Structure formats: structure tokens, C-alpha cells
Amino acid sequence: MSKSSIVDVLIENIQTDQNLLQEVEVKIETAKDEKQAIVNRLKEQQKDISVLLKYADEDQQAKITELGFDFNENQKTVNTIATVAFDLILKAKDHQLSNNALYEGYVKSLKNKEEAVTYSAFNIKCRSLFNTQKLLRKKGTDPKSSREDIISLNGRVLPKEDKPKPNKKADEKTGKTTQ
């Protein structure tokens, strides 16, 4: 009969706990993967429901709200960084700036400069302006950097004197304005 010392028991306990820890870590990783798959499905479903919400009747809209979805107008608006960037382009000469100048203008617009996001995060936040084609990007001379890219307004802004007068109509045949 072999005698187990307290050290042998401790070693055995450590080995058992190490094996249990490995098993639990595998379960945790599996659970994380499962959770991420569910979160991704929920995100896709939220996108789908936001598009289809206009077809939902009042009861369906109430059920959607009960599920925790809130599709008020504030959620649909562009993020504040993109709003600042768009305003800077509108105020810029010829409604265009280099991407770097646009970023620097954003930083200067902040009261607390330390709240500024990084250059990369700024570009990510402004992506919606390009996706909706409010702004256009023309690649700069350095293909590896976006800082020299020219960002411009898509379309043109009418000067105040070019804006049509509210009560005057242009005659289609002659082009003359009438009242």
C-alpha cells in the first residue's frame, strides 16, 4: 500500500483543476461563438425590421417596440462627426477640402481637443456621407494615404441669388418668369 503525502494530493488536485479549467475554457469559447452568431443575426434582423417597419400595422409596431427596438428619427440621422464634416465642406471654398484638412477642421471645431477621435475613426464615421453620395472622394497623389484625397460636395450649392423665387414660375416655352 502506497502512502499519499499531502504534496501528492495537492499535485493531483492541481492536475484535476487544470483539466477542468481547460474544459470550461472550451465551453466558454463555444458559448462566445454561439453568442456572436446570435448577435450578428439580431443585427441583421434589426436592419431588416428598420426597412420593413413602414409596412407594419400598429399592433406589429407595438410588438417591435416591446422587443426593445426604437426607430425614432434621431436614430436615422447622421452621426455628429459626419454632420460636422458635412458642414465644413459646405463652408469650404469650392465646397472641397483635402481629407487631412477636413479632419483638422473637425478637430478645431471641438471645444475639448482631447475628445477628438483618431484620423481612422473619423474616416469611418464619415463613411455614411460617401455611401449616401452626399460627398465624393477623389484619390490624391499618394495611393497609400487618404490624407491627400480631395473630398467634395456631390452636386452644387445654388448661390442665394440663383435660388428660384417662390411665387414666380418659368414659362416652359419662352423660359421667361411670370407671376
C-alpha positions in Angstrom: 0.0 0.0 0.0 1.5 3.3 -1.1 1.2 6.2 1.2 0.0 9.5 -0.3 1.6 12.5 1.1 -0.1 15.9 1.3 2.1 17.0 -1.6 0.8 14.2 -3.8 -2.8 15.1 -3.0 -2.1 18.8 -3.8 -0.5 17.8 -7.1 -3.5 15.6 -8.0 -5.9 18.5 -7.1 -3.9 20.9 -9.3 -4.0 18.5 -12.3 -7.7 17.9 -11.9 -8.4 21.6 -11.7 -6.2 22.3 -14.7 -8.1 19.7 -16.7 -11.4 21.2 -15.5 -10.2 24.7 -16.5 -9.4 23.6 -20.0 -12.9 22.0 -20.3 -14.5 25.2 -19.1 -12.5 27.4 -21.4 -13.6 25.3 -24.4 -17.2 25.7 -23.2 -16.7 29.4 -22.8 -15.2 29.8 -26.3 -18.1 27.7 -27.8 -20.6 29.9 -25.9 -18.9 33.1 -27.1 -19.0 31.8 -30.7 -22.7 31.0 -30.3 -23.4 34.3 -28.7 -21.6 36.2 -31.6 -23.7 34.3 -34.2 -26.9 35.3 -32.4 -25.8 38.9 -32.0 -25.0 39.0 -35.7 -28.4 37.6 -36.6 -30.1 40.1 -34.3 -28.2 43.0 -36.0 -29.3 41.8 -39.4 -32.9 41.4 -38.2 -32.8 44.9 -36.8 -31.7 46.2 -40.2 -34.5 44.2 -41.9 -37.1 45.5 -39.4 -36.0 49.1 -39.8 -36.6 48.8 -43.6 -39.9 46.9 -43.2 -41.2 48.9 -40.3 -43.2 51.2 -42.6 -45.3 48.2 -43.7 -46.1 47.1 -40.1 -49.5 47.9 -38.7 -49.9 49.4 -35.3 -50.0 46.1 -33.4 -46.9 44.9 -35.2 -45.2 48.2 -34.4 -46.1 47.8 -30.7 -44.7 44.3 -30.7 -41.5 45.6 -32.3 -41.2 48.3 -29.6 -41.8 45.7 -26.9 -38.8 43.7 -28.3 -36.7 46.7 -27.5 -36.3 48.3 -31.0 -36.6 52.0 -31.2 -36.7 53.5 -34.6 -37.3 57.2 -33.8 -36.0 59.8 -36.2 -32.9 60.5 -34.0 -31.5 57.1 -34.8 -31.9 57.7 -38.5 -29.9 60.9 -38.5 -26.2 61.1 -39.5 -23.7 60.9 -36.6 -22.4 64.1 -35.2 -18.9 63.7 -36.6 -20.3 63.3 -40.1 -22.5 66.3 -39.6 -19.5 68.4 -38.6 -17.6 67.2 -41.7 -20.5 67.9 -44.0 -20.9 71.4 -42.6 -17.1 72.0 -43.1 -17.4 71.0 -46.8 -20.4 73.3 -47.2 -18.4 76.2 -45.8 -15.2 75.4 -47.7 -14.1 77.3 -50.8 -15.5 75.5 -53.9 -17.1 73.0 -51.4 -14.0 70.8 -51.2 -11.1 70.1 -48.9 -8.3 67.6 -48.6 -9.2 64.7 -46.3 -6.5 65.9 -43.9 -7.8 69.4 -43.9 -11.3 68.1 -43.3 -10.0 66.1 -40.3 -8.1 69.1 -38.9 -11.2 71.2 -39.3 -13.2 68.7 -37.3 -10.6 68.7 -34.5 -10.6 72.5 -34.5 -14.4 72.5 -34.2 -14.2 70.7 -30.8 -14.2 72.7 -27.6 -12.1 69.9 -25.9 -9.5 68.8 -28.4 -8.8 65.7 -26.4 -12.3 64.4 -27.3 -11.3 64.1 -30.9 -11.4 60.7 -32.5 -8.4 59.4 -34.4 -8.0 60.1 -38.1 -9.1 56.5 -38.9 -12.1 56.6 -36.7 -13.1 60.0 -38.2 -13.0 58.4 -41.7 -15.1 55.5 -40.5 -17.7 57.9 -39.0 -17.8 59.9 -42.3 -18.4 56.8 -44.4 -22.1 57.4 -44.4 -21.7 60.6 -46.3 -20.0 58.8 -49.1 -22.4 55.8 -49.0 -25.3 58.2 -49.4 -23.3 60.1 -52.1 -23.6 63.4 -50.3 -19.8 63.7 -50.6 -17.4 62.4 -53.2 -13.8 61.3 -52.8 -11.1 61.8 -55.5 -7.9 59.9 -54.8 -4.9 62.1 -54.1 -1.4 61.7 -55.4 -0.3 59.2 -52.7 -2.1 55.9 -53.3 -1.2 54.6 -49.8 -2.6 57.5 -47.9 -6.1 59.1 -47.8 -4.9 62.4 -46.3 -4.4 64.0 -49.8 -7.7 62.7 -51.1 -10.0 65.5 -52.2 -13.4 65.4 -50.6 -16.1 67.4 -52.3 -19.8 68.1 -52.2 -21.8 66.0 -54.7 -23.7 68.5 -56.8 -23.6 72.2 -56.4 -25.0 74.7 -53.9 -27.0 77.4 -55.5 -25.9 80.9 -54.6 -28.7 82.9 -52.9 -29.4 85.0 -56.0 -29.7 81.8 -58.1 -32.4 80.3 -55.9 -35.8 80.4 -57.6 -38.3 82.9 -56.3 -41.2 81.2 -54.5 -44.1 82.8 -56.4 -42.6 83.1 -59.9 -42.9 80.4 -62.5 -40.8 80.0 -65.6 -42.8 79.6 -68.8 -41.8 76.3 -70.4 -41.7 77.6 -74.0 -40.2 81.0 -73.5 -38.2 80.5 -70.3 -39.4 83.9 -69.0 -40.6 84.1 -65.5 -44.2 85.1 -64.8 -46.2 85.8 -61.7 
